[in-house]
Amino acid sequence: MQKPSNLLLKVTRQLFANVDEQTKFIDALVHPQPFAPCILWCQDKPDISPFNVQTPTHWQPHFVDRLSLGEKPGKHSLHEQGHFYCLDFSSVFSASVLLAIPESISVVFDMCAAPGGKSVFAWRALKPDLLITNEVIGKRLGMLISNLKRCQIKPSRVVNRDSSIFAELLPASSNLVIVDAPCTGQSLLAKNEKAPGCFHATSINKSANRQKRIIANSAQVVAPQGYLAYMTCTYSAEENEQVCEWFLERFPHFQAVEVEHLSTFQSRLTSIPCYRMFPQYRLGAGAFTALFKNTAEGDMNGVDLDSMSAMWRYQNM
């Protein structure tokens, strides 16, 4: 990307009132720079790290390391052995809202799971009795299953269905539902990757409508007093704050949760507690995240694993 388009300029002015921030944001997309690699330890860290590790942020969980530029953890033997999972630090930012959940979590359902980073984070942070990961796009199933298998994530199961199926089959069954929603992927530009049409209004509106459908279906799966985590890797308000506002209007029994450790990242575009990382911060390419609690009273429905046996694409119990 050589120069900012008018569509990018429009989104930039929506995001930032400060002209200096506008300039920094645009520069991060037009002239992308590499970000430090990051790993999530699935097993206990070795006493002596095999990598050069950067000073952690105040909100960074103990099982995550942000490494120095130039480190290539994916080529290390410990990676192949499943000791850690490689991910963008923006994903750690998004998933860190899960650290604000005080209750024990027995069932986690990741609705849009591939390639698996948020699932692995939830498994490592919350230690659920069961992790169900769903990926509706068939060609992405392989990488999800491979990562869960390599990292020995268990007990876990993988399914491949539209979110509407689970709203019908598994109502009120999960303490936590993660919706890492498909989006226009505008932050890919900050990683020097392509995202054609990502700032076009048609693409943004199409993506936002899909996100609303997925989050509405996902809300049906959340048990009373359970949680729904919503996150994207894009910048436009239509796919982020406006989806959250729509969600709370549609499902008033859900309440946004303040995540204290991310308070300095609070979005200026809404009064709802929700949080943004931008590429000019030099931590990661960018992310949006919010956590909602189902305040309804009632009993949690169990997951009948036997009756769903034909649906499993992979299981590790």
Secondary structure, 3 states (H helix, E strand, C coil): CCCCCHHHHHHHHHHCCCHHHHHHHHHHHHCCCCCCCEEEECCCCCCCCCCCECCCCCCCCCCEEEECCCCCHHHCHHHHCCCEEEECHHHHHHHHHHHHCCCCCCEEEECCCCCCHHHHHHHHHHCCCEEEEECCCHHHHHHHHHHHHHCCCCCEEEECCCHHHHHHHCCCCEEEEEEECCCCCHHHHHHCCCCCCCCCHHHHHHHHHHHHHHHHHHHHHEEEEEEEEEEECCCCHHHCHHHHHHHHHHCCCEEECCCHHHHHHECCCCCCCCEEECHHHCCCCCEEEEEEEECCCCCCCCCCCCCCHHHCCEEEC
